[in-house]
Amino acid sequence: MELEKKYRLRVKSCIGTIIDVHKILGDKYDNEDFLAQFEELRQAVECLDMSMVSEGDVLMVERATNALLKELRSIFKAGELGPVYQVPKN
């Protein structure tokens, strides 16, 4: 059971990060439909049967999130959008 909670937390963290990044991007590249879909995904994670999720599944979500962030790195490094978080999360 504890492992299932950890998996859910890791997946929710990835989705939350994507939502937070999109909110910053949304000011410049308006796409509310995209944000709404991720909000729905965040809610859907609450209903997932995490006993059916493996470490590999969670790693795949984390890798995809990291790949997306890597693609967006240049936009944020340019300094046009500012930081996603005013205070570091970790």
Buried (B, 14 or more C-beta within 10 A) or exposed (E): EEEBEEBBEBBBBBBBBBBBBBEBBBEEEEEEEBBEEBEEBBEEBEEEEBEEBEEEEBEEBBEEBEEBBEEBEEBBEEEEBEEBEEEEEE
